[in-house]
Every structure is written in structure tokens, then in C-alpha cells.
Amino acid sequence: MKLKKQRPHLIFLAAALLGCFPVFSKEKEEIPIPPPLAKTGTMTVHTDQAAEIPLQIAGRIAEPLTFLIRKEPKHGKLSALRRTGRNSASVLYTPDSPTNPGDDFFSFAAQSVDSPVSAPATVWIRLVEKAPVLEHSQEIDFGKVFLGEKEERPLKIKNTGGGVAAGTIRPNLPWHTGKAEEYRVPAGTEATVPLFFEPLEEREFSDRIPIGSDPKSAVLVRGSGVAPISWPKDGLVVSPGNRGEGTLSITFTNNSPVERILAVKWPEFFKAPGEVTLPANAPSVVKLDIAAPLSLNYEGEAEIRSGNFSGRLPIRAFPAPAKLSVRPERGLKLGATENGHTLKGRILVRNTGGSNASLQVIAPPGFLILPDPSGLILGGGDEQAFEIQAERPKSGSFNKTIRIQSPACDAVEISIEAPPATKAHAAVPVENFLDLPSEPPETTPEKAPPSGKVPPVETVNLLASENHAVEIGWQLASPKISGFKIERRQISAGNEGRVLVDWVPWPEAKITISERAAVARFERLPSNAFWTIRIIALDESGHPFPPSPAFQIATQPSKQIRIPWWLWMFALAALAAAAFQFLKKYQSGLRAKEDERIARLERK
């Protein structure tokens, strides 16, 4: 019980001795001053270049202010600190050499005069290579280059920046780089890319070749393509005058400083050397012989080669002008046809020139020309046969002129003569339709035919000429003849107004052969008509001999029966009497039937 009463006193005594009782404390506790705050940062630095890095702080600033490097960088060195302001400083960072691109860092702290040291802040450094900077030629002039050859110029590219400049150069034709399209230029070095100019045309060329990734960075290139060999701009022109002379010449000029061999592939109608030696810087004349047909109208080219150079020489050949001729030249004597009222003959018109001739024929009144020549175009080297028909004059003979002309050439004329009236024949020899002789045939004594050959039938006799049938006969020229066949001429229309003449078989002709003669009969023919035929003999094997000349056969016109007028009157009177008798009998029959009907009614 005594201890409990004494405890408060003991506690008070102990507190007093220790000096901890608050009643007796006279001084307050002091709060420490905070340090400044160091700021973190990031900086990009080239691997081959020193850079000044700023250091900054925030918060309370009390002079003097101190910056402290806490950790050095691994890939570079720092210089001494330098104050740059009241709350900033800087340090020079120098990368080690060599240093690859990557990351580096260091840390720093700050302290005021009356504060502790701040916590460290990290400055991150990004090490990068310096960008490449390209320098190159701005313009390259290749000058004049011969076609088929190439000229080389160097393209120099220098990297005045950092890193490695790499890329591809792909110029447009006619420029190229061969196989060296890619370039790689390290910093501070220079590379050379070859440029080639190889023109294929004779003209001026220019272009821009991009260099690097910058679209504004390019080199301007120029050059001219020049033909090493030249010729007239119009090429080679073959005029009608050249055709008459048969020769032509052309000048080739060697523009190069060396002798050249020229190879030419000429068209077939030229006869000229395939190879020509051309002296340096001089012209040379080449002569050509012309072997072209008159109608040739040609427009083409000749292939020319000399080394790597190739070209094409334009060539034009105009056809020779049209030129008309007519046969027979001394005039045409018309022959009478079977009816005796119509005269006939044939002429052959030829165009011996090369150009087309549009025919115009001017004939006297009463003349008929078959086929109609109006608008007929006769090509170069072509010919056309015409049949001339005219009415026989009532008395005597006549001499007329037919004029044949064309706007493309001079006109020709032929005289037409009519023979005096003679007795008509049904089988009349005529001149060959496609090969008229220029001179009348002369009568010559018969000659023995060559061994193994049979002469054609020369003479045909008219045996009978009726309204619908004709019969002719001829002598056998040789015992080797086994038979005959007869062909008739058929005329049909062709292209461009041309007339086609064909010989077609006439199998309906009945041919009878005796020991010395043959007879042919043509039946079921229209009256008052004529045909042109020829006779072909056959040997023992059935092979044909040469045909005979052309002959004409004709049928007689049908005779009209004339009835006198009085016979017509008699026939009309007889017809009227017969009609009267018929009507009288018809009325009698009607009357008899009526009487019979009345009688039947009365009986009822």
C-alpha cells in the first residue's frame, strides 16, 4: 500500500532530472532547406562531331549554384562544366573515334549554397551518322555522235556529308550506263559512273538523269545523232525519162573521217553493186541499170548497212506513160456477113506504155463497136480486141476513119474500108482474134508439112445454109487424123470493163469423116444468126493438132409468107357466114325445146 502512494512523486522527479518535461523546453526544432531539382534530357549527336549539351535545374535557386557530374558517358568524353545562366550550365560532349551509331548517357546533380546535393538526372545521347550530301556534274554534253556508234562520258559523284550514299542510275535511251548502274559513295569520297550515248536517230537529244533521292538533284545530258552516210532526202526516184535511158545514179556521202564499206540490198529491178567503198569525208556516185517493166508502180526502200550503222533509202518508181497502138496498122477492110447487109472486121488496140489508158473511141455515124469501149481502162502492156460493124452502103464503097484516144497519151487512127458488094458466103475465114497480122498474108505455094505434124484446116466449104441448120465440109490434110472437134468462140464480161474471149467445145455438131473429106452439120440453130468457130484435128491417140483459123457460119433468115388482101376478105366473109349459121341453129334448138315444154303442159 505504501508503494502505490509514492509513485507520482517518483515520476515527476525522474522527468525533472532528465529535462524532458515540456514545461521546461525553451527552443523550437529547425526544418532543412530542399536542394534544387536536376532535369533529365535527350540530345542527338553525330558520331563524328562534338556537341554542346545544356544542363538545367528547377526549384529553389540560391547562389552560388554548383553542378556536379555523377556518371561519365561510355562512348565519349565530357569537358569541364560551364555556367551559361542563373539556373543552367553546359558541357561539351565529344564522341570517341571511331564510334558506331547508338545510345550513350551521363548523369549530373546540382547543389545550392545552403542545400544538400540533388538527386542525379540522366541526359540521354543519341549517336547518329551525318546525312550524305551529294555533289555531281550539273550538265554533260556528248556532242555529235555517229549513228551506230557510242560515246562515253564519266559522271562523278562526291559525298561531302556523312554516312554512305548509295543508289541506282537508270537513264532513258539513248543513254545507258552499261552494267554499272549502282553507286556507293562513303563520306568524304568520290565515285565515277560511266554514261554512254548511243543514238539511233538523226536528231538532237536531251534528258535529265535523277541522282539520289532528291527529285531536284539531276544531271542534264545533251547529244546529237548524226548519220555517218547520207543521201538525197527524197531518196531514189525512177521517172519515165530514166526508164527511157535505162540508167540512174545516186550520190552517197561519207560524213565520217574514215573509209567505209557500204552494203546495199537493192530491189530486183535494179542492177547495181551490192558493196561500195566510200572514201572519208567525200561523196561517191553509184550508177544503176533499170530492168523494170513499163507498168511497174513501186514505192519501197533499200536496206543500207555500214558497220553498226543501218538505214533505209526510199525508192519510188513511176510507170511509163501510156502509149496506144492499133493493128492492122495500114487500115482495116471490112468483110460482108451472111445477110449481105452488115460489114464486119476486127482491130486490136494495145497499150505499149506502163500507165493506164482510159479509152475513148470516135467512130463515124452508123458504126457499131463491140464491146463498148466507153470508159474501158487498158492497163500498161495490155491489149483489147474490138469488133467493128457497119451497114453496107447502098452503092459503091467507103473509106472512113476511127480515132482511138486517151487523156493519158496521144491518139491513134485507123482507116476503115468497105469492099464492093459480093455474094455472101456462110463460111467466111476471119483473122485471128488475138493476134492480128500487121501485113496482109501473102499467097505462097503449099509446102509439105514437117515430119510427124499435120497442118491445120485452112479452107472450109459451105455445103448447106438453112433457116435452122448449117452444113460445112473440108478436106483431110493427112491420113493420120482420127477425128475432129469443133469449138465456138464465147465472149463474156471481165473485170474493169475487160472482155474475156474463150473457146468452148460444140459437141452438138455432127461430124462425118470419109477417106478424104469431113462434113460437119449444125442443127436446131436460131435463124438469122452467126457463130465464130474453129476446127481441131485429132491424131490416132486423140491428141489435138493446132487449131484452124477462125471461121464464121450463119443461118438463113426465116421467109415471111405474104397473104393477098382479097384472100383476107374471103376468109373474113367465110367466118361471118359460119357465125350466122351457128346462131341460126342455136335459135332453132331453143325454139324446139320451148314447143316441147308447152306440149307437156297441155297433156296434163
Stockholm file with secondary structure:
# STOCKHOLM 1.0

chainA/1-604         MKLKKQRPHLIFLAAALLGCFPVFSKEKEEIPIPPPLAKTGTMTVHTDQAAEIPLQIAGRIAEPLTFLIRKEPKHGKLSALRRTGRNSASVLYTPDSPTNPGDDFFSFAAQSVDSPVSAPATVWIRLVEKAPVLEHSQEIDFGKVFLGEKEERPLKIKNTGGGVAAGTIRPNLPWHTGKAEEYRVPAGTEATVPLFFEPLEEREFSDRIPIGSDPKSAVLVRGSGVAPISWPKDGLVVSPGNRGEGTLSITFTNNSPVERILAVKWPEFFKAPGEVTLPANAPSVVKLDIAAPLSLNYEGEAEIRSGNFSGRLPIRAFPAPAKLSVRPERGLKLGATENGHTLKGRILVRNTGGSNASLQVIAPPGFLILPDPSGLILGGGDEQAFEIQAERPKSGSFNKTIRIQSPACDAVEISIEAPPATKAHAAVPVENFLDLPSEPPETTPEKAPPSGKVPPVETVNLLASENHAVEIGWQLASPKISGFKIERRQISAGNEGRVLVDWVPWPEAKITISERAAVARFERLPSNAFWTIRIIALDESGHPFPPSPAFQIATQPSKQIRIPWWLWMFALAALAAAAFQFLKKYQSGLRAKEDERIARLERK
#=GR chainA/1-604 SS CHHHHHHHHHHHHHHHHHTCCGGGCCCCCCCCCCCCEECCEEEEEETTSCEEEEEEEESCCCSSCEEEEEECCSSEEECCCEEEETTEEEEEEEECSSCCSEEEEEEEEEECTTSCBCCCEEEEEEEECCCCCEEECSEEEEEEEETTCCEEEEEEEEECSSSEEEEECCCCTTEECTTCCEEEEETTCEEEEEEEECCCSSSEEEEEEECSSCTTCEEEEEEEEECSEECCTTCEEECHHHHHHTEEEEEEEECSSSCEEEEEECCTTEECCSEEEECTTEEEEEEEEECCCTTCCEEEEEEEEETTEEEEEEEEECCCCCCEEEESTTCEECEECTTSSEEEEEEEEEECSSSCEECEEECCTTEEEESCCTTCEECTTCEEEEEEEEECCSSSCCEEEEEEEETTEEEEEEEEECCCCCCCCSSEEECCSSCCCSSCCCCCCCCCCCTTCCCCCCCCEEEEECSSCEEEEEECSCTTCCEEEEEEEEEEECGGGCEEEEEEECTTCEEEECSSEEEEEECSCCSSCEEEEEEEEECTTSCBCCCCCEEEEECCCCCCCCCCHHHHHHHHHHHHHHHHHHHHHHHHHHHHHHHHHHHHHHHC
#=GC SS_cons         CHHHHHHHHHHHHHHHHHTCCGGGCCCCCCCCCCCCEECCEEEEEETTSCEEEEEEEESCCCSSCEEEEEECCSSEEECCCEEEETTEEEEEEEECSSCCSEEEEEEEEEECTTSCBCCCEEEEEEEECCCCCEEECSEEEEEEEETTCCEEEEEEEEECSSSEEEEECCCCTTEECTTCCEEEEETTCEEEEEEEECCCSSSEEEEEEECSSCTTCEEEEEEEEECSEECCTTCEEECHHHHHHTEEEEEEEECSSSCEEEEEECCTTEECCSEEEECTTEEEEEEEEECCCTTCCEEEEEEEEETTEEEEEEEEECCCCCCEEEESTTCEECEECTTSSEEEEEEEEEECSSSCEECEEECCTTEEEESCCTTCEECTTCEEEEEEEEECCSSSCCEEEEEEEETTEEEEEEEEECCCCCCCCSSEEECCSSCCCSSCCCCCCCCCCCTTCCCCCCCCEEEEECSSCEEEEEECSCTTCCEEEEEEEEEEECGGGCEEEEEEECTTCEEEECSSEEEEEECSCCSSCEEEEEEEEECTTSCBCCCCCEEEEECCCCCCCCCCHHHHHHHHHHHHHHHHHHHHHHHHHHHHHHHHHHHHHHHC
//
